[in-house]
Amino acid sequence: MKKLFSSILWSFRLAWKTCPGTLVSVALSLAVIACIPLSQSLLIGNTVSALSGSNGGTAWIYIVALALVVGINIIAKRWVISNMLILKSKVNYRVHCMLNNRLSTFPLSDIGSTKSQEDIRAAREAISKQELQVHTMSVMTLVSAFAMVLLLCLNIANVSIVAAIFAALCSLPLSIAMVILAKRDYAIYTLMYEDYRAENYYLDNLMAQSRAQELHLMRASRFFSQRVASWRRRAAGRELSLESVRGIISIVAGLLCSVLLFASLYFLVDSGANISYVAGSLIGIIACVDATQEVGYSFGQIINGALSVQQFRRVCDSDTYDHVSEIKTSNPNHENISKIICKDVSVQYEGSSSFALKDINLELMNNQMIAVVGASGAGKTTLINAILGITPIAQGSITYKGASSESKYNMLANVGLVSQ
């Protein structure tokens, strides 16, 4: 729970620093939307009361006011959607810049480790999943929905507390259904993406001209086309299963919502409420249910977004990895670079029991062209990475212009490389 609140506060600080005006605009618009069901309930109740009392002039005033409220509701919702997209876009740009700037100051000793690579990959995925960018908006949407239900139920509680409780419960079935569906969607879509990725692999081979010709010569085209159909059929099956379950859960949630709505209206009538009050409460409850049915998705985004925030902050905000200032180089003249000396160099990768390179002795002279030749896996790239200081050496030494290659930042500042 502490991590959840910490993630929420961090998201709000990020949104405030990125676009404070848009954040305030969204908050104010959601506050207006939260008051709409209560306003509709009161206006409809007063309209019915005025019409039943043959007070046509007053009824028209309430009807005009009701039309204005409906118009404000539509405008506010569109305004919120537009500003949320703006805020999401700006936050997305900012977090990309934050991560890229952080990686530019990452120590070489850390960036090559398995743990740091896992953390960096998780931070990238946190951005690509878009949960981090909408975390603040999900929290604000959830708070707005809670305020909406609370305001309406407080008004109903003036007549019947039991009716108010059932009115509040009306919003739960669809919200819970959305939470269940959100979890199922996440699990199913993850598998579907894997199916589509496998399908695209075989499809790309069929469509690429040179590879398609090779497959035709090997008489393997039919096999690849069958694999495309197989993976597509598997993904379609998952999607159909997802939609069938979605329909069943939605029907059950709708029936529960209807029962709770009936109970709320029953206790309202039983408490002696007049027809105008019951009519207004009915419209207000339906408006609340309609407005809060997507709250389940917002709740799921808050939980998932908190995890994404933690993954992002582990790289960008924590002290787990040191920061390195801009590399300072001596900018040596080309003629002063004499040679690179590798003496008894051995390289052993983490987790391996054998050496990738063993006892390498090499001198690279100034202006000398050297070809490193060997079979695949012989260690050509490993040797280059060791000379650059990217891959740590287990034994021996590499000196460059009189300095050890272990001074990696000085090394990289004076070496250029174009990989294949």
N, C-alpha and C positions, 0 to 999 in steps of 0.2 A: 504493500500500500504506500509505503514511504517513497519507493522508486516511482510509483505511478504519479503521485503528486509532484515529485521532483521533475518528472518528464513534462507534466502539464505546465508547470511554472516556466520551465526552460522554453517550451514551445511558445508561450505567450510573450516572453521576453524577446525571442527571435522575431515573432510577428510584429511586435511593437517597434523594434529597431529597424525592421525592413520597411514597413508601411503603416505608420501609426494612424494616419487619416482613414485609410481603408478599414483598418481594424475597428476603429470607433464607429464608422458608418455601418458596418455589419452588426455590431453590438446594439446600436440604436434601432436598426431595422428589425432585428430579432425581438427586441423589447416591445416594439409596436405589434408585431405578429403575435406575441404572447398574449396580448390584450384582446385580440380579435374575437375568439369564441365567447368570452364574457360579454363583450360589447354586443355581439349578435344576439346572445341570449336575452339580454336586457331589452334591446330594441324590439325584438320580435314579441316578447312578452307584453311590452307597452303598446305595441301596434294592435295585437289581438284584443287587449283590454280596451283600447280606444274604439276599435270597431264594434266590439260587443256593447259598448255604451253609446253607440250611434254618434260618436264624436269624430266626424270625418275629417275636420281640419287638423286636429291633433294627430290623427292616424297618418295623414299625408306627411306631416313633419317627420314622424318616426320612419316612414317609408323612405323618404329622401335621405335621412341620416343613415338608414340601413344600406342604401345604395352607395353612399359615400364610404361607409366602412368596408363594404365588399370591394370597391375600387381601390381603396387604400391597401387592403390585404393583397390584391393582385399586384399592385405596383411594388409594395414592400418585398414580396416574394421574388419578383424579377430583379429588383435592386440587390437583394441579398445574393442571389445566384450570380449576378454579374460581378459584384464586388468580391465574392468568394473566389471566383475564377482569377480575378486580378491578383488577389492576395496569394493564391496558390502559385501563380506564375512567378511572382516576385520572390516568394520564399524559395521556390524551386531553384531560381537563378542564384540566390544567396547561398544556399547550402552546397550547391555545386562549386561555387567559388571558394567557400570555406574549406571544403575537402581538398580541392586542388591546391590551394595555398598551403594547407597543412602537409600534404604529401611533398611539396617542394622543399620543406624543411625537415623531412624525415631523415634520421641518421641511417647511413648505409648499412650499419651493423644490425639495425632493427628491420629495415625494409626487406632484407633478404631472409628473415626468419619465418618459419612456418606459422607461428602464432600471429605475427604482424600481418602476414598475407591473409590469414583468415579474418582478422579484424577489419582490414581494408576492404576485403570482398564483402563482408557483412555491412560495412558502411555504405558501399556502393549500392548494394541491394536495398538498403533502407531508403535510399533516395529513389531508386528505380521503381519501387513498389508504390510510391506516392503517398504512403501512410504518414510519413513524417510531415509532408507539406500540408495535409488536411487535418492534422491533429488538433490544432487550435480551433478550427471551424467545427470539428465534431464535438468538442467540449461545449462550445457556445450553443450549438444546436440542441444538445442534450439539456443544458440549463434552461434554454428558452422553452422547450417542451415541458419540463418540470414546472416552470412558472405558469405556463398556460393552464395545465391541469389544476394546479394549486389555486389559482385565482377563481376558476369556475367552481371548484368544489367548495371553496370558502363561501361563495355566494349561495350555493345549494344548501350548505350546512346551516344557513340561517333559518331554513324551514325544516330540514330533516338531516341529521348527522348520518343516519344509516344510508339514506339516499345518496349523500355526498360520497360515502365510502364506496358504494357500488359504482358511482359515476367515475371515481378515480380508477377503480379496477377495470373499467371498460377499456382503458388504454393499454392494459397489460398483455392480453392474449396476442394481439398482432405484433406488439413490440418483442415479446418473447419468441414468437414465431420467426421474426426477422433475425434475432440473435442466432437461433438454431440454423436457419437457412444460410446466414453469413458464414458460420463455421463450416457448414457442409459445402457451400460454394467454394470456400478457400481450399478445402481438401480436394474436391473434385476437379476444380480448374487447374490446380497444380498438376494433377495426373493428366488432364487433357492437354496441357501445354507440352508435357513430355511426349504424349502420343503425337501431337502435331510436329514436334521437333524431329521425331523419328520418321514420320511421313515425309517431311520436307527433305530429309537426307536422301531417301530413295528417289523422291521426285526430282531433286536437283540433278542426280546422276542420270535420270532419264532425259532431262531437258538440256543439259549441257552438251554442246555439239560433239566435242571430242570424246567425252565419256560415253555418250549415247552410241557413237560409232563402235567404240570398244565393246560395249555391252551387246550390240547387235552381232559383232563378229564372234563373240563368245557364246552367243545364243542365251544371254542372261537377261534380256529385256523383259521377258515374260515374268521371270522371278521378281524383278524389281517392281513391275507394275502390280503384281499380286501383293507385294509387301506394302505398297502405297495404299491399296484398297483395304488391306488388313488393319493398318494403323488408323485409317480414316474411319473404318467401321467401329473400331474400339472406342475412338473419341466420341463418335455419334452415339454409341450406346451409353457412355457415361453421361452425355448431355441429356438424353431422353430420360434416364434414371433420375437425374437431378430435377428435371421439370416435373416429372410425375410426383415425386416426393414433395416438391414445392406446392403443387396443387392440393395434395392431401392435407398438408400442414396448414395452408391458408384457409381451407374449408373448416377444419376443426377450430382454428382461431376465430374465424368469423362467427361460428355457432356459439362459442363461449362468450364472445362479445355481445351477441344478441341477447343471450340469457341475462348477462349482467346489466345490460341496458333496460331490459324489461323489469328487473328487480329494482333498479334505481327509480324508474317511473312509478312502479307500484307503491314504493314507500313514500314518494312525493305525493301521490294522490291520497294515500292512506293518512298522511299527515294533515290533510285539509287544504293543500295548495290549489289555487284556482286554475282554470284551464289555460289562461294566458301564461302563468308562471310555468306550468308543465310544458307548454308548447315551446317557450323560450329555452327551458332547460334541455329539452330534447334536441333542438337545433344546436345548442352549445356543446352538448356531449358528442353529437355526431361530428361536429367541426373539430373537436379535440381529438377524437379517434382518427379522423382523416389526416390531421396534421402531425400526429405522433406515431403513425404506423411505421415510419422509417427510422424511429429512434433506435430500434435494435441494431441497425447497421451502424449508426453513430456510436453506439456503445462498443460494438465490435471494433470499430476503427480507433476508438480511444485506447482499448487494450492493446491492439496490434501496433498502434502508433507509438505507445509508450516503449515497446520493445525496440522499435525502429530508432527512436530517439536515443535509447541507451546504446545501441550499436553504433550510431553516428557519433555520439559523445565520447565513446571509448577511444576513438581515433582523434577527434578534433579538440576535445575539451579536457581530457584526462592527462595526468602526468606519467602515464605508463610508458610513453615513448618521449625521448628527449627531443628538443627543438635544436636545429642547427641553423645558425645564421648564414647569410649569403657567403658563398665560398670566396675566400680571399686568395688570389693568385699573384704570383710574382710576374706573370706575363713574360716569361723568358724569351729571349731572341732565339730564332730557330737554330742559328749556328752554335748556340751554347748547349743545345741538347745533344749530348754525346752518344749515349747508348743506354739500353735497358739490359740488365743482367739477371738471368734466372739461374740460381745455384741450388742444385739438389731439391728442386721443387716437387712436392707431393701434395695431391689434393684428395681429400676423402669427404664424400657427402654425408650429411647427417643421417644416421640410421643404417649406413652401409658398413659392412665388415671388411671390404677391400678398398684399395685406392683406385680412384678414377684416373689419376696420373701418378707416376712413381719415378722419383729421382731424375727430373728433367733439368738439363743444363743447356742454357741458350743465351746467346748474346745478340742483341738487335742493335746494329750500328746506325748512326745518323745517315739519312738518305739511302738506306739500304732497302731493297724490295725483297720480301721473303714470302714464300708460299707455304702455308701449313697444310699438308696433304695427309689424308688418312681415310680409312673406311668409316662408314657410319658407326658412331659410337666409340671411335678411337680416342676422343678427347680433345678435338680441335677447338670447339667452343669453350670447353672447360679451361683450356690453356689461355685463350684470349681473355676470358673472364677473370682468371687468376692474375694475369698481367695488369688488367685494369683495376684490380682490387675488389671486384664485385663478388667473386667467390673466394672465401678465405682459404689460405693454404695450411695444410697440416704440418708440413715439415719444409725446411729450406728457407730461402729468402729471395725476394725480388727487389732489386734496387733500380731506381729511375732517377737519373741526374744526381746520383749521390744520396738520394733519400729513399727510405724503405717504402715499399708499396703499401704498407700498413697505414701510412698516412694517406688514407683513401681519398680524401677530398682534394688534397694537393695533387694527387695522382690524376684524378678525373678531370681536374681543371686544366691539365696540360696534355690531355690525350683526346683525340677525336676518333670516332668509330662509326662506320656505316655497316650495319649487319646485313646478312644476305636476305 
